[in-house]
Amino acid sequence: MLSAKDKTLVFIDEIQEVPEAFNILRYFYESYLEIAVIVAGSMLETLFKKNSSFPVGRVEYNVVRPVSFPEFLEAAGEIQALQQFTHIPL
């Protein structure tokens, strides 16, 4: 059976609003490996342009871009809906 820590996800949104919060990421990595941590920010790139401290080697950086409606249908496995959508003239 999983412990509460093994089932915990910490999600920090708009982390660029508090750049010092990046220091917390190192704490989680070094002290609580069993807790998953995700951070996001719509303007996260602004931190990197300001030479902010970034925990290199301990953080995986991924860019997530918006998807179109057809891409969403395909990712959700809604193949029939996607086929109908592509046949309907817009």
PDB file with one MODEL, atoms N, CA, C and O in Angstrom:
MODEL        1
ATOM      1  N   MET A   1       0.829  -1.178   0.000  1.00  0.00           N
ATOM      2  CA  MET A   1       0.000   0.000   0.000  1.00  0.00           C
ATOM      3  C   MET A   1       0.878   1.248   0.000  1.00  0.00           C
ATOM      4  O   MET A   1       1.874   1.322   0.720  1.00  0.00           O
ATOM      5  N   LEU A   2       0.491   2.233  -0.822  1.00  0.00           N
ATOM      6  CA  LEU A   2       1.260   3.462  -0.925  1.00  0.00           C
ATOM      7  C   LEU A   2       0.999   4.373   0.268  1.00  0.00           C
ATOM      8  O   LEU A   2      -0.124   4.464   0.766  1.00  0.00           O
ATOM      9  N   SER A   3       2.056   5.045   0.717  1.00  0.00           N
ATOM     10  CA  SER A   3       1.891   6.011   1.798  1.00  0.00           C
ATOM     11  C   SER A   3       1.341   7.311   1.235  1.00  0.00           C
ATOM     12  O   SER A   3       1.271   7.486   0.018  1.00  0.00           O
ATOM     13  N   ALA A   4       0.954   8.214   2.112  1.00  0.00           N
ATOM     14  CA  ALA A   4       0.428   9.516   1.680  1.00  0.00           C
ATOM     15  C   ALA A   4       1.475  10.273   0.870  1.00  0.00           C
ATOM     16  O   ALA A   4       1.136  10.955  -0.097  1.00  0.00           O
ATOM     17  N   LYS A   5       2.750  10.158   1.259  1.00  0.00           N
ATOM     18  CA  LYS A   5       3.810  10.842   0.517  1.00  0.00           C
ATOM     19  C   LYS A   5       3.929  10.291  -0.901  1.00  0.00           C
ATOM     20  O   LYS A   5       4.175  11.042  -1.845  1.00  0.00           O
ATOM     21  N   ASP A   6       3.754   8.974  -1.050  1.00  0.00           N
ATOM     22  CA  ASP A   6       3.875   8.355  -2.373  1.00  0.00           C
ATOM     23  C   ASP A   6       2.712   8.724  -3.287  1.00  0.00           C
ATOM     24  O   ASP A   6       2.809   8.558  -4.503  1.00  0.00           O
ATOM     25  N   LYS A   7       1.624   9.218  -2.725  1.00  0.00           N
ATOM     26  CA  LYS A   7       0.459   9.603  -3.517  1.00  0.00           C
ATOM     27  C   LYS A   7       0.318  11.124  -3.621  1.00  0.00           C
ATOM     28  O   LYS A   7      -0.702  11.616  -4.103  1.00  0.00           O
ATOM     29  N   THR A   8       1.319  11.862  -3.177  1.00  0.00           N
ATOM     30  CA  THR A   8       1.225  13.318  -3.127  1.00  0.00           C
ATOM     31  C   THR A   8       1.820  13.955  -4.381  1.00  0.00           C
ATOM     32  O   THR A   8       2.896  13.580  -4.847  1.00  0.00           O
ATOM     33  N   LEU A   9       1.094  14.915  -4.900  1.00  0.00           N
ATOM     34  CA  LEU A   9       1.570  15.728  -6.014  1.00  0.00           C
ATOM     35  C   LEU A   9       1.450  17.187  -5.587  1.00  0.00           C
ATOM     36  O   LEU A   9       0.373  17.646  -5.205  1.00  0.00           O
ATOM     37  N   VAL A  10       2.560  17.907  -5.655  1.00  0.00           N
ATOM     38  CA  VAL A  10       2.563  19.340  -5.368  1.00  0.00           C
ATOM     39  C   VAL A  10       2.632  20.053  -6.710  1.00  0.00           C
ATOM     40  O   VAL A  10       3.560  19.842  -7.491  1.00  0.00           O
ATOM     41  N   PHE A  11       1.643  20.897  -6.970  1.00  0.00           N
ATOM     42  CA  PHE A  11       1.588  21.643  -8.233  1.00  0.00           C
ATOM     43  C   PHE A  11       1.655  23.133  -7.901  1.00  0.00           C
ATOM     44  O   PHE A  11       0.783  23.662  -7.212  1.00  0.00           O
ATOM     45  N   ILE A  12       2.693  23.802  -8.394  1.00  0.00           N
ATOM     46  CA  ILE A  12       2.866  25.234  -8.158  1.00  0.00           C
ATOM     47  C   ILE A  12       2.675  25.934  -9.494  1.00  0.00           C
ATOM     48  O   ILE A  12       3.475  25.766 -10.414  1.00  0.00           O
ATOM     49  N   ASP A  13       1.615  26.714  -9.593  1.00  0.00           N
ATOM     50  CA  ASP A  13       1.311  27.416 -10.844  1.00  0.00           C
ATOM     51  C   ASP A  13       1.805  28.855 -10.761  1.00  0.00           C
ATOM     52  O   ASP A  13       1.845  29.452  -9.685  1.00  0.00           O
ATOM     53  N   GLU A  14       2.180  29.401 -11.915  1.00  0.00           N
ATOM     54  CA  GLU A  14       2.664  30.776 -12.036  1.00  0.00           C
ATOM     55  C   GLU A  14       3.838  31.040 -11.098  1.00  0.00           C
ATOM     56  O   GLU A  14       3.877  32.055 -10.402  1.00  0.00           O
ATOM     57  N   ILE A  15       4.787  30.115 -11.090  1.00  0.00           N
ATOM     58  CA  ILE A  15       5.939  30.207 -10.192  1.00  0.00           C
ATOM     59  C   ILE A  15       6.808  31.437 -10.479  1.00  0.00           C
ATOM     60  O   ILE A  15       7.559  31.882  -9.611  1.00  0.00           O
ATOM     61  N   GLN A  16       6.707  31.979 -11.679  1.00  0.00           N
ATOM     62  CA  GLN A  16       7.519  33.154 -11.991  1.00  0.00           C
ATOM     63  C   GLN A  16       7.135  34.365 -11.146  1.00  0.00           C
ATOM     64  O   GLN A  16       7.899  35.327 -11.063  1.00  0.00           O
ATOM     65  N   GLU A  17       5.964  34.328 -10.520  1.00  0.00           N
ATOM     66  CA  GLU A  17       5.538  35.425  -9.654  1.00  0.00           C
ATOM     67  C   GLU A  17       6.352  35.487  -8.365  1.00  0.00           C
ATOM     68  O   GLU A  17       6.438  36.540  -7.733  1.00  0.00           O
ATOM     69  N   VAL A  18       6.950  34.360  -7.974  1.00  0.00           N
ATOM     70  CA  VAL A  18       7.788  34.301  -6.769  1.00  0.00           C
ATOM     71  C   VAL A  18       9.063  33.532  -7.141  1.00  0.00           C
ATOM     72  O   VAL A  18       9.170  32.340  -6.852  1.00  0.00           O
ATOM     73  N   PRO A  19      10.020  34.200  -7.775  1.00  0.00           N
ATOM     74  CA  PRO A  19      11.220  33.505  -8.248  1.00  0.00           C
ATOM     75  C   PRO A  19      11.961  32.738  -7.154  1.00  0.00           C
ATOM     76  O   PRO A  19      12.620  31.740  -7.441  1.00  0.00           O
ATOM     77  N   GLU A  20      11.860  33.193  -5.908  1.00  0.00           N
ATOM     78  CA  GLU A  20      12.530  32.505  -4.811  1.00  0.00           C
ATOM     79  C   GLU A  20      11.968  31.096  -4.601  1.00  0.00           C
ATOM     80  O   GLU A  20      12.607  30.255  -3.968  1.00  0.00           O
ATOM     81  N   ALA A  21      10.792  30.849  -5.126  1.00  0.00           N
ATOM     82  CA  ALA A  21      10.166  29.528  -4.967  1.00  0.00           C
ATOM     83  C   ALA A  21      10.976  28.426  -5.646  1.00  0.00           C
ATOM     84  O   ALA A  21      10.819  27.250  -5.315  1.00  0.00           O
ATOM     85  N   PHE A  22      11.834  28.791  -6.583  1.00  0.00           N
ATOM     86  CA  PHE A  22      12.675  27.778  -7.226  1.00  0.00           C
ATOM     87  C   PHE A  22      13.578  27.083  -6.211  1.00  0.00           C
ATOM     88  O   PHE A  22      13.930  25.917  -6.390  1.00  0.00           O
ATOM     89  N   ASN A  23      13.952  27.788  -5.153  1.00  0.00           N
ATOM     90  CA  ASN A  23      14.786  27.176  -4.112  1.00  0.00           C
ATOM     91  C   ASN A  23      14.055  26.029  -3.428  1.00  0.00           C
ATOM     92  O   ASN A  23      14.690  25.087  -2.955  1.00  0.00           O
ATOM     93  N   ILE A  24      12.736  26.096  -3.369  1.00  0.00           N
ATOM     94  CA  ILE A  24      11.947  25.035  -2.760  1.00  0.00           C
ATOM     95  C   ILE A  24      12.083  23.740  -3.559  1.00  0.00           C
ATOM     96  O   ILE A  24      12.038  22.650  -2.990  1.00  0.00           O
ATOM     97  N   LEU A  25      12.249  23.859  -4.865  1.00  0.00           N
ATOM     98  CA  LEU A  25      12.373  22.670  -5.708  1.00  0.00           C
ATOM     99  C   LEU A  25      13.561  21.809  -5.282  1.00  0.00           C
ATOM    100  O   LEU A  25      13.466  20.582  -5.248  1.00  0.00           O
ATOM    101  N   ARG A  26      14.659  22.446  -4.966  1.00  0.00           N
ATOM    102  CA  ARG A  26      15.846  21.705  -4.524  1.00  0.00           C
ATOM    103  C   ARG A  26      15.555  20.973  -3.209  1.00  0.00           C
ATOM    104  O   ARG A  26      15.984  19.833  -3.026  1.00  0.00           O
ATOM    105  N   TYR A  27      14.841  21.612  -2.314  1.00  0.00           N
ATOM    106  CA  TYR A  27      14.469  21.000  -1.034  1.00  0.00           C
ATOM    107  C   TYR A  27      13.650  19.736  -1.253  1.00  0.00           C
ATOM    108  O   TYR A  27      13.914  18.706  -0.633  1.00  0.00           O
ATOM    109  N   PHE A  28      12.657  19.811  -2.133  1.00  0.00           N
ATOM    110  CA  PHE A  28      11.847  18.633  -2.414  1.00  0.00           C
ATOM    111  C   PHE A  28      12.697  17.523  -3.022  1.00  0.00           C
ATOM    112  O   PHE A  28      12.555  16.356  -2.656  1.00  0.00           O
ATOM    113  N   TYR A  29      13.571  17.883  -3.941  1.00  0.00           N
ATOM    114  CA  TYR A  29      14.403  16.877  -4.606  1.00  0.00           C
ATOM    115  C   TYR A  29      15.328  16.177  -3.620  1.00  0.00           C
ATOM    116  O   TYR A  29      15.493  14.959  -3.675  1.00  0.00           O
ATOM    117  N   GLU A  30      15.927  16.941  -2.721  1.00  0.00           N
ATOM    118  CA  GLU A  30      16.908  16.371  -1.804  1.00  0.00           C
ATOM    119  C   GLU A  30      16.282  15.711  -0.577  1.00  0.00           C
ATOM    120  O   GLU A  30      16.871  14.795  -0.003  1.00  0.00           O
ATOM    121  N   SER A  31      15.104  16.161  -0.171  1.00  0.00           N
ATOM    122  CA  SER A  31      14.509  15.658   1.071  1.00  0.00           C
ATOM    123  C   SER A  31      13.283  14.781   0.876  1.00  0.00           C
ATOM    124  O   SER A  31      12.976  13.955   1.735  1.00  0.00           O
ATOM    125  N   TYR A  32      12.584  14.941  -0.225  1.00  0.00           N
ATOM    126  CA  TYR A  32      11.321  14.231  -0.424  1.00  0.00           C
ATOM    127  C   TYR A  32      11.195  13.718  -1.859  1.00  0.00           C
ATOM    128  O   TYR A  32      10.311  14.145  -2.602  1.00  0.00           O
ATOM    129  N   LEU A  33      12.064  12.820  -2.236  1.00  0.00           N
ATOM    130  CA  LEU A  33      12.034  12.276  -3.597  1.00  0.00           C
ATOM    131  C   LEU A  33      10.711  11.596  -3.931  1.00  0.00           C
ATOM    132  O   LEU A  33      10.326  11.540  -5.099  1.00  0.00           O
ATOM    133  N   GLU A  34      10.011  11.079  -2.924  1.00  0.00           N
ATOM    134  CA  GLU A  34       8.765  10.362  -3.173  1.00  0.00           C
ATOM    135  C   GLU A  34       7.594  11.289  -3.483  1.00  0.00           C
ATOM    136  O   GLU A  34       6.533  10.825  -3.899  1.00  0.00           O
ATOM    137  N   ILE A  35       7.772  12.581  -3.287  1.00  0.00           N
ATOM    138  CA  ILE A  35       6.710  13.543  -3.587  1.00  0.00           C
ATOM    139  C   ILE A  35       6.960  14.137  -4.969  1.00  0.00           C
ATOM    140  O   ILE A  35       8.016  14.715  -5.227  1.00  0.00           O
ATOM    141  N   ALA A  36       5.982  13.989  -5.848  1.00  0.00           N
ATOM    142  CA  ALA A  36       6.098  14.548  -7.198  1.00  0.00           C
ATOM    143  C   ALA A  36       5.787  16.046  -7.145  1.00  0.00           C
ATOM    144  O   ALA A  36       4.823  16.470  -6.506  1.00  0.00           O
ATOM    145  N   VAL A  37       6.606  16.828  -7.817  1.00  0.00           N
ATOM    146  CA  VAL A  37       6.417  18.280  -7.843  1.00  0.00           C
ATOM    147  C   VAL A  37       6.388  18.742  -9.292  1.00  0.00           C
ATOM    148  O   VAL A  37       7.271  18.410 -10.083  1.00  0.00           O
ATOM    149  N   ILE A  38       5.361  19.511  -9.626  1.00  0.00           N
ATOM    150  CA  ILE A  38       5.240  20.113 -10.957  1.00  0.00           C
ATOM    151  C   ILE A  38       5.088  21.609 -10.760  1.00  0.00           C
ATOM    152  O   ILE A  38       4.292  22.059  -9.936  1.00  0.00           O
ATOM    153  N   VAL A  39       5.855  22.374 -11.522  1.00  0.00           N
ATOM    154  CA  VAL A  39       5.676  23.826 -11.507  1.00  0.00           C
ATOM    155  C   VAL A  39       5.348  24.279 -12.915  1.00  0.00           C
ATOM    156  O   VAL A  39       5.786  23.679 -13.896  1.00  0.00           O
ATOM    157  N   ALA A  40       4.577  25.340 -13.000  1.00  0.00           N
ATOM    158  CA  ALA A  40       4.176  25.864 -14.296  1.00  0.00           C
ATOM    159  C   ALA A  40       4.123  27.381 -14.212  1.00  0.00           C
ATOM    160  O   ALA A  40       4.041  27.968 -13.133  1.00  0.00           O
ATOM    161  N   GLY A  41       4.173  27.982 -15.364  1.00  0.00           N
ATOM    162  CA  GLY A  41       4.052  29.424 -15.419  1.00  0.00           C
ATOM    163  C   GLY A  41       3.903  29.888 -16.847  1.00  0.00           C
ATOM    164  O   GLY A  41       4.658  29.480 -17.730  1.00  0.00           O
ATOM    165  N   SER A  42       2.929  30.739 -17.065  1.00  0.00           N
ATOM    166  CA  SER A  42       2.686  31.227 -18.422  1.00  0.00           C
ATOM    167  C   SER A  42       3.807  32.150 -18.896  1.00  0.00           C
ATOM    168  O   SER A  42       4.006  32.312 -20.099  1.00  0.00           O
ATOM    169  N   MET A  43       4.533  32.750 -17.967  1.00  0.00           N
ATOM    170  CA  MET A  43       5.635  33.647 -18.320  1.00  0.00           C
ATOM    171  C   MET A  43       6.952  33.152 -17.729  1.00  0.00           C
ATOM    172  O   MET A  43       7.811  33.951 -17.354  1.00  0.00           O
ATOM    173  N   LEU A  44       7.104  31.847 -17.649  1.00  0.00           N
ATOM    174  CA  LEU A  44       8.278  31.243 -17.022  1.00  0.00           C
ATOM    175  C   LEU A  44       9.573  31.648 -17.717  1.00  0.00           C
ATOM    176  O   LEU A  44      10.618  31.747 -17.074  1.00  0.00           O
ATOM    177  N   GLU A  45       9.511  31.878 -19.002  1.00  0.00           N
ATOM    178  CA  GLU A  45      10.725  32.254 -19.744  1.00  0.00           C
ATOM    179  C   GLU A  45      11.328  33.543 -19.224  1.00  0.00           C
ATOM    180  O   GLU A  45      12.531  33.759 -19.367  1.00  0.00           O
ATOM    181  N   THR A  46      10.510  34.417 -18.616  1.00  0.00           N
ATOM    182  CA  THR A  46      11.032  35.691 -18.105  1.00  0.00           C
ATOM    183  C   THR A  46      12.047  35.458 -16.999  1.00  0.00           C
ATOM    184  O   THR A  46      12.970  36.257 -16.840  1.00  0.00           O
ATOM    185  N   LEU A  47      11.902  34.385 -16.231  1.00  0.00           N
ATOM    186  CA  LEU A  47      12.876  34.084 -15.176  1.00  0.00           C
ATOM    187  C   LEU A  47      14.230  33.727 -15.766  1.00  0.00           C
ATOM    188  O   LEU A  47      15.264  34.138 -15.241  1.00  0.00           O
ATOM    189  N   PHE A  48      14.230  32.970 -16.848  1.00  0.00           N
ATOM    190  CA  PHE A  48      15.484  32.535 -17.444  1.00  0.00           C
ATOM    191  C   PHE A  48      16.230  33.700 -18.073  1.00  0.00           C
ATOM    192  O   PHE A  48      17.459  33.681 -18.149  1.00  0.00           O
ATOM    193  N   LYS A  49      15.508  34.701 -18.519  1.00  0.00           N
ATOM    194  CA  LYS A  49      16.145  35.869 -19.123  1.00  0.00           C
ATOM    195  C   LYS A  49      16.769  36.786 -18.074  1.00  0.00           C
ATOM    196  O   LYS A  49      17.611  37.620 -18.405  1.00  0.00           O
ATOM    197  N   LYS A  50      16.360  36.638 -16.800  1.00  0.00           N
ATOM    198  CA  LYS A  50      16.879  37.477 -15.718  1.00  0.00           C
ATOM    199  C   LYS A  50      18.035  36.808 -14.974  1.00  0.00           C
ATOM    200  O   LYS A  50      18.418  37.269 -13.899  1.00  0.00           O
ATOM    201  N   ASN A  51      18.589  35.744 -15.519  1.00  0.00           N
ATOM    202  CA  ASN A  51      19.674  35.001 -14.878  1.00  0.00           C
ATOM    203  C   ASN A  51      19.299  34.543 -13.476  1.00  0.00           C
ATOM    204  O   ASN A  51      20.106  34.621 -12.549  1.00  0.00           O
ATOM    205  N   SER A  52      18.107  34.079 -13.334  1.00  0.00           N
ATOM    206  CA  SER A  52      17.638  33.579 -12.047  1.00  0.00           C
ATOM    207  C   SER A  52      18.288  32.238 -11.750  1.00  0.00           C
ATOM    208  O   SER A  52      18.691  31.524 -12.668  1.00  0.00           O
ATOM    209  N   SER A  53      18.389  31.896 -10.486  1.00  0.00           N
ATOM    210  CA  SER A  53      18.973  30.619 -10.067  1.00  0.00           C
ATOM    211  C   SER A  53      18.027  29.476 -10.433  1.00  0.00           C
ATOM    212  O   SER A  53      16.852  29.486 -10.067  1.00  0.00           O
ATOM    213  N   PHE A  54      18.553  28.501 -11.153  1.00  0.00           N
ATOM    214  CA  PHE A  54      17.748  27.368 -11.605  1.00  0.00           C
ATOM    215  C   PHE A  54      18.467  26.092 -11.200  1.00  0.00           C
ATOM    216  O   PHE A  54      19.638  25.922 -11.537  1.00  0.00           O
ATOM    217  N   PRO A  55      17.804  25.192 -10.489  1.00  0.00           N
ATOM    218  CA  PRO A  55      18.466  23.980  -9.994  1.00  0.00           C
ATOM    219  C   PRO A  55      18.839  23.011 -11.114  1.00  0.00           C
ATOM    220  O   PRO A  55      18.091  22.076 -11.402  1.00  0.00           O
ATOM    221  N   VAL A  56      19.963  23.225 -11.729  1.00  0.00           N
ATOM    222  CA  VAL A  56      20.423  22.433 -12.866  1.00  0.00           C
ATOM    223  C   VAL A  56      20.662  20.990 -12.440  1.00  0.00           C
ATOM    224  O   VAL A  56      21.222  20.726 -11.376  1.00  0.00           O
ATOM    225  N   GLY A  57      20.225  20.056 -13.294  1.00  0.00           N
ATOM    226  CA  GLY A  57      20.439  18.647 -13.041  1.00  0.00           C
ATOM    227  C   GLY A  57      19.395  18.012 -12.144  1.00  0.00           C
ATOM    228  O   GLY A  57      19.372  16.792 -11.984  1.00  0.00           O
ATOM    229  N   ARG A  58      18.539  18.820 -11.563  1.00  0.00           N
ATOM    230  CA  ARG A  58      17.526  18.299 -10.664  1.00  0.00           C
ATOM    231  C   ARG A  58      16.115  18.576 -11.178  1.00  0.00           C
ATOM    232  O   ARG A  58      15.127  18.131 -10.594  1.00  0.00           O
ATOM    233  N   VAL A  59      16.043  19.306 -12.261  1.00  0.00           N
ATOM    234  CA  VAL A  59      14.750  19.723 -12.785  1.00  0.00           C
ATOM    235  C   VAL A  59      14.669  19.341 -14.256  1.00  0.00           C
ATOM    236  O   VAL A  59      15.618  19.540 -15.015  1.00  0.00           O
ATOM    237  N   GLU A  60      13.538  18.797 -14.643  1.00  0.00           N
ATOM    238  CA  GLU A  60      13.290  18.495 -16.050  1.00  0.00           C
ATOM    239  C   GLU A  60      12.410  19.608 -16.596  1.00  0.00           C
ATOM    240  O   GLU A  60      11.320  19.848 -16.077  1.00  0.00           O
ATOM    241  N   TYR A  61      12.870  20.281 -17.627  1.00  0.00           N
ATOM    242  CA  TYR A  61      12.164  21.428 -18.204  1.00  0.00           C
ATOM    243  C   TYR A  61      11.449  20.988 -19.468  1.00  0.00           C
ATOM    244  O   TYR A  61      12.087  20.520 -20.411  1.00  0.00           O
ATOM    245  N   ASN A  62      10.139  21.133 -19.498  1.00  0.00           N
ATOM    246  CA  ASN A  62       9.339  20.773 -20.668  1.00  0.00           C
ATOM    247  C   ASN A  62       8.461  21.949 -21.060  1.00  0.00           C
ATOM    248  O   ASN A  62       7.911  22.644 -20.205  1.00  0.00           O
ATOM    249  N   VAL A  63       8.342  22.158 -22.338  1.00  0.00           N
ATOM    250  CA  VAL A  63       7.448  23.190 -22.851  1.00  0.00           C
ATOM    251  C   VAL A  63       6.168  22.500 -23.298  1.00  0.00           C
ATOM    252  O   VAL A  63       6.206  21.551 -24.081  1.00  0.00           O
ATOM    253  N   VAL A  64       5.045  22.978 -22.801  1.00  0.00           N
ATOM    254  CA  VAL A  64       3.748  22.436 -23.182  1.00  0.00           C
ATOM    255  C   VAL A  64       3.002  23.532 -23.921  1.00  0.00           C
ATOM    256  O   VAL A  64       2.726  24.595 -23.366  1.00  0.00           O
ATOM    257  N   ARG A  65       2.686  23.268 -25.148  1.00  0.00           N
ATOM    258  CA  ARG A  65       1.985  24.252 -25.972  1.00  0.00           C
ATOM    259  C   ARG A  65       0.518  23.860 -26.110  1.00  0.00           C
ATOM    260  O   ARG A  65       0.163  22.693 -25.948  1.00  0.00           O
ATOM    261  N   PRO A  66      -0.324  24.830 -26.406  1.00  0.00           N
ATOM    262  CA  PRO A  66      -1.741  24.512 -26.619  1.00  0.00           C
ATOM    263  C   PRO A  66      -1.910  23.594 -27.830  1.00  0.00           C
ATOM    264  O   PRO A  66      -1.075  23.582 -28.735  1.00  0.00           O
ATOM    265  N   VAL A  67      -2.986  22.838 -27.832  1.00  0.00           N
ATOM    266  CA  VAL A  67      -3.279  21.961 -28.962  1.00  0.00           C
ATOM    267  C   VAL A  67      -4.547  22.434 -29.646  1.00  0.00           C
ATOM    268  O   VAL A  67      -5.382  23.107 -29.042  1.00  0.00           O
ATOM    269  N   SER A  68      -4.678  22.077 -30.905  1.00  0.00           N
ATOM    270  CA  SER A  68      -5.901  22.381 -31.639  1.00  0.00           C
ATOM    271  C   SER A  68      -6.983  21.389 -31.227  1.00  0.00           C
ATOM    272  O   SER A  68      -6.694  20.384 -30.578  1.00  0.00           O
ATOM    273  N   PHE A  69      -8.216  21.668 -31.602  1.00  0.00           N
ATOM    274  CA  PHE A  69      -9.302  20.761 -31.267  1.00  0.00           C
ATOM    275  C   PHE A  69      -9.095  19.377 -31.901  1.00  0.00           C
ATOM    276  O   PHE A  69      -9.296  18.371 -31.222  1.00  0.00           O
ATOM    277  N   PRO A  70      -8.696  19.294 -33.187  1.00  0.00           N
ATOM    278  CA  PRO A  70      -8.420  17.965 -33.754  1.00  0.00           C
ATOM    279  C   PRO A  70      -7.300  17.229 -33.010  1.00  0.00           C
ATOM    280  O   PRO A  70      -7.392  16.017 -32.814  1.00  0.00           O
ATOM    281  N   GLU A  71      -6.253  17.934 -32.596  1.00  0.00           N
ATOM    282  CA  GLU A  71      -5.179  17.297 -31.830  1.00  0.00           C
ATOM    283  C   GLU A  71      -5.700  16.781 -30.492  1.00  0.00           C
ATOM    284  O   GLU A  71      -5.312  15.704 -30.038  1.00  0.00           O
ATOM    285  N   PHE A  72      -6.582  17.559 -29.866  1.00  0.00           N
ATOM    286  CA  PHE A  72      -7.188  17.134 -28.600  1.00  0.00           C
ATOM    287  C   PHE A  72      -8.000  15.858 -28.790  1.00  0.00           C
ATOM    288  O   PHE A  72      -7.877  14.918 -28.005  1.00  0.00           O
ATOM    289  N   LEU A  73      -8.832  15.822 -29.834  1.00  0.00           N
ATOM    290  CA  LEU A  73      -9.644  14.639 -30.090  1.00  0.00           C
ATOM    291  C   LEU A  73      -8.769  13.405 -30.304  1.00  0.00           C
ATOM    292  O   LEU A  73      -9.064  12.327 -29.788  1.00  0.00           O
ATOM    293  N   GLU A  74      -7.701  13.574 -31.064  1.00  0.00           N
ATOM    294  CA  GLU A  74      -6.803  12.444 -31.328  1.00  0.00           C
ATOM    295  C   GLU A  74      -6.129  11.980 -30.030  1.00  0.00           C
ATOM    296  O   GLU A  74      -6.062  10.779 -29.764  1.00  0.00           O
ATOM    297  N   ALA A  75      -5.635  12.915 -29.231  1.00  0.00           N
ATOM    298  CA  ALA A  75      -4.969  12.550 -27.981  1.00  0.00           C
ATOM    299  C   ALA A  75      -5.932  11.878 -27.008  1.00  0.00           C
ATOM    300  O   ALA A  75      -5.524  11.022 -26.223  1.00  0.00           O
ATOM    301  N   ALA A  76      -7.212  12.262 -27.055  1.00  0.00           N
ATOM    302  CA  ALA A  76      -8.216  11.680 -26.167  1.00  0.00           C
ATOM    303  C   ALA A  76      -8.731  10.346 -26.692  1.00  0.00           C
ATOM    304  O   ALA A  76      -9.550   9.695 -26.043  1.00  0.00           O
ATOM    305  N   GLY A  77      -8.252   9.936 -27.870  1.00  0.00           N
ATOM    306  CA  GLY A  77      -8.682   8.661 -28.438  1.00  0.00           C
ATOM    307  C   GLY A  77     -10.058   8.713 -29.072  1.00  0.00           C
ATOM    308  O   GLY A  77     -10.674   7.675 -29.313  1.00  0.00           O
ATOM    309  N   GLU A  78     -10.540   9.901 -29.341  1.00  0.00           N
ATOM    310  CA  GLU A  78     -11.871  10.084 -29.944  1.00  0.00           C
ATOM    311  C   GLU A  78     -11.749  10.064 -31.466  1.00  0.00           C
ATOM    312  O   GLU A  78     -11.996  11.070 -32.132  1.00  0.00           O
ATOM    313  N   ILE A  79     -11.371   8.925 -31.998  1.00  0.00           N
ATOM    314  CA  ILE A  79     -11.088   8.793 -33.428  1.00  0.00           C
ATOM    315  C   ILE A  79     -12.349   9.011 -34.275  1.00  0.00           C
ATOM    316  O   ILE A  79     -12.289   9.689 -35.301  1.00  0.00           O
ATOM    317  N   GLN A  80     -13.485   8.446 -33.859  1.00  0.00           N
ATOM    318  CA  GLN A  80     -14.723   8.639 -34.633  1.00  0.00           C
ATOM    319  C   GLN A  80     -15.135  10.111 -34.636  1.00  0.00           C
ATOM    320  O   GLN A  80     -15.549  10.638 -35.668  1.00  0.00           O
ATOM    321  N   ALA A  81     -15.024  10.759 -33.509  1.00  0.00           N
ATOM    322  CA  ALA A  81     -15.361  12.187 -33.442  1.00  0.00           C
ATOM    323  C   ALA A  81     -14.419  12.988 -34.333  1.00  0.00           C
ATOM    324  O   ALA A  81     -14.845  13.931 -35.000  1.00  0.00           O
ATOM    325  N   LEU A  82     -13.152  12.619 -34.345  1.00  0.00           N
ATOM    326  CA  LEU A  82     -12.166  13.297 -35.190  1.00  0.00           C
ATOM    327  C   LEU A  82     -12.498  13.108 -36.668  1.00  0.00           C
ATOM    328  O   LEU A  82     -12.413  14.053 -37.452  1.00  0.00           O
ATOM    329  N   GLN A  83     -12.875  11.894 -37.045  1.00  0.00           N
ATOM    330  CA  GLN A  83     -13.236  11.631 -38.439  1.00  0.00           C
ATOM    331  C   GLN A  83     -14.451  12.466 -38.844  1.00  0.00           C
ATOM    332  O   GLN A  83     -14.477  13.035 -39.935  1.00  0.00           O
ATOM    333  N   GLN A  84     -15.441  12.540 -37.980  1.00  0.00           N
ATOM    334  CA  GLN A  84     -16.622  13.356 -38.285  1.00  0.00           C
ATOM    335  C   GLN A  84     -16.257  14.828 -38.348  1.00  0.00           C
ATOM    336  O   GLN A  84     -16.727  15.549 -39.229  1.00  0.00           O
ATOM    337  N   PHE A  85     -15.435  15.271 -37.435  1.00  0.00           N
ATOM    338  CA  PHE A  85     -15.026  16.679 -37.401  1.00  0.00           C
ATOM    339  C   PHE A  85     -14.309  17.092 -38.684  1.00  0.00           C
ATOM    340  O   PHE A  85     -14.518  18.194 -39.191  1.00  0.00           O
ATOM    341  N   THR A  86     -13.468  16.207 -39.202  1.00  0.00           N
ATOM    342  CA  THR A  86     -12.706  16.547 -40.424  1.00  0.00           C
ATOM    343  C   THR A  86     -13.576  16.526 -41.674  1.00  0.00           C
ATOM    344  O   THR A  86     -13.183  17.073 -42.704  1.00  0.00           O
ATOM    345  N   HIS A  87     -14.752  15.903 -41.603  1.00  0.00           N
ATOM    346  CA  HIS A  87     -15.629  15.855 -42.756  1.00  0.00           C
ATOM    347  C   HIS A  87     -16.683  16.978 -42.765  1.00  0.00           C
ATOM    348  O   HIS A  87     -17.350  17.203 -43.775  1.00  0.00           O
ATOM    349  N   ILE A  88     -16.819  17.664 -41.653  1.00  0.00           N
ATOM    350  CA  ILE A  88     -17.789  18.748 -41.568  1.00  0.00           C
ATOM    351  C   ILE A  88     -17.140  20.033 -42.079  1.00  0.00           C
ATOM    352  O   ILE A  88     -16.122  20.465 -41.538  1.00  0.00           O
ATOM    353  N   PRO A  89     -17.710  20.647 -43.109  1.00  0.00           N
ATOM    354  CA  PRO A  89     -17.114  21.896 -43.592  1.00  0.00           C
ATOM    355  C   PRO A  89     -17.290  23.021 -42.573  1.00  0.00           C
ATOM    356  O   PRO A  89     -18.357  23.195 -41.986  1.00  0.00           O
ATOM    357  N   LEU A  90     -16.212  23.774 -42.385  1.00  0.00           N
ATOM    358  CA  LEU A  90     -16.259  24.898 -41.440  1.00  0.00           C
ATOM    359  C   LEU A  90     -16.280  26.206 -42.181  1.00  0.00           C
ATOM    360  O   LEU A  90     -16.319  27.268 -41.558  1.00  0.00           O
TER     361      LEU A  90
ENDMDL
END
